[in-house]
Amino acid sequence: MKTIKLSAVILSFGLFIFGCGNNEEEISKKTSEILAEKIIENSTGADIDINQDGEQGSITIKGEDGEEVTFSGGTKEMPDNFPDDIYVAEGEIISSGSIKSGEGEVITLVIGTDSKIEDLISKVRDEMKSKGWKEGMNMTTGEGGLVVFSKNDNSLTVTFAIEDNQAQAAYMVTVQEKK
């Protein structure tokens, strides 16, 4: 009887595997997602959902009371939820991502540009002020640094650096959930 049950399980698993396109990489990725979910669920007691699509992916953690936190990233596209009252330097999107909870969201965006670092810092500072953001802290030099802005209950930190001979602006926006 045990042999029949074991054979049925193996046959079902085999059909599942081959029915999913017979793609070893896809099977390995999905298996890794499931394994990671179970390890985190067992150690935290939370309900975890991991989804990966190519280089992009997301992890959603659901608490016992229904609260959720979602981490996503790995994309080189402008996030749909990036606030439109933030000046974004012209250039190539190097990366973006977000962390979302019931309290709000943190959105990140890194832009690479051909501008001189001093010009990039000056342009971002001027444009943000013209859009109603208040500059709270400025720790910049000719080689980079950071500037912190605030508007209503939201905040923005822009870090400037030179990477691979390219000036970069890394945006980290904190958007509070409207109640």
N, C-alpha and C positions, 0 to 999 in steps of 0.2 A: 504494500500500500504506500509506504514512504517513497519507493522508487517511482511509482506513478505520479505522486504529487510533485516530487522533485523534477521529473521529466516534464510535467505540465508547466512548472515555473520556468524551466530552462527554455522550453518551446515558446512560451509567451514572451519571455525576455528577448529571445531571438527574433520573433516576429516584430516586436516593438522596435528593436534596433534596426532591422532591415526595412521596416516600414517607414522609418524616419529618414529615408534618402540614402542610407548606407554611406554616410559621410563621417569618417572617423574623427575629423577635427570638430564637427558639429556635435557629435556624440560626446567627445571628451569635454568640450566646453559646457554642455548641458549637465553632464555628470559632475563637473567641478562646481557649477552653480548650486546644484542640489546638495552636494557634500558641504560646501561652505555655509549654505543656509542652515543645514541641520546642526553643524558645529556651533554656529552662533546662537541658534535657537536653544540648544541644550545648555549652553553656558550662560545665557541671559534670561531665558524664559520668555523672550519676546518672539513675535511672529515675524520672520524675515523673508523678503522676496528679493532675489538678485536676478537682474536681467542684463544681458550683454548682447550688443548688436555690433559686430565688428570691433572697432576701437572704442566705441561709445558703450556706456553702461550705466546702470542705476542700481542702488540698493535702497529698499524701503523697509524700515523697521516699524512694526505696529505694536503699540503697547496694549496692555490689558483693557484699558479704558477707551480704546479706539483712537488714541492719538497716534500720529504718524510722523516720521522723519524720513525724508528721501534725499539721498546723495546721488547726484548725476554728474557726468562729465565725459571728457575724452573727445570732445567735438571741436572742430575748427570753424564753427558757425556762430553768428551773432545769436545769443539766446533770445527766444521770443519774448521772454518776460523782462528783458533788460529795460530799465526805465528810460523813457524818451527825453527826459529833461537832463540827461547826463551827456556832456560832450565826449565823443569817442574820437580819439586821434585817427587821422587817416593812415591806413597801412594794412598790413596782413594780420589776420586773426591767427594767433599762434595756438591758443587754447581757450576753452570756456567751460564752465561748470556751475553747479548750484547745490545748495543744501536748503531744503524746505521743511518747515514744521508748521504747526498750527499758530505759532507766534509770529512767523514771518519767514523771510528768505534771505540767504546770502548768495549773491551771484558774483562769479568771478569771470574776468575777461582779460586776456593778455594780447596786446597789439604790438607788432614790430613795425618800425617805420624807418625811413631813410633820413628823417630830420635829425638835426643836431640835438643832443640831449638838452641843452640850455633852451633852445627854441621850443622843444616839446613841452618842457616844464612850464614855460611862460604861457604858451598857447592854452594848455589845459587849465591853468590857474585863471587866466582871463576869461575863458569861455564858461567855466563853472560859475564864476562870480556873476557873469551876465545872465545866467540861467537861474539866478536866485539862490545859489548855494553859498553858505557862509564858510569861509576858510577858518579852520580852528587851529591847525598846527601846520607849520612849514619847516621841514628839516631837509632842505635840498642844498646841494653843492653843484659844481660844474660837472660832476661825475654821476649824479643821481640823487636818490633820497626818497622822501615821501611827503605827501600833502594830504591832510584830512579835512573833509568838508562835511557840513550837515545842512539838512533842510527838513523842516517839520520833524518827524520822528525818525527820519532815515539818515544814514551816514554813508560816506564814501571815503575810502582810502585809496590813493593812487600812488603806487610805488614806481619809481623810475630807475632804470639801470641800463647799462650797455652789455649786451650779450651777443657773442659772435659778431662783433663789430657793427651791431645794430642797436639803435635806441629803442627801448621797450617801455611801455606803460602797462602796468598790471593793476587793473581795477578790482576792488572788492567792495561791493555795494551791499548794505544791509537795509532791507526793506521790511518795515514793521507791518504786520497784518492789521488791516483796518477793522476796527470793532464796531 
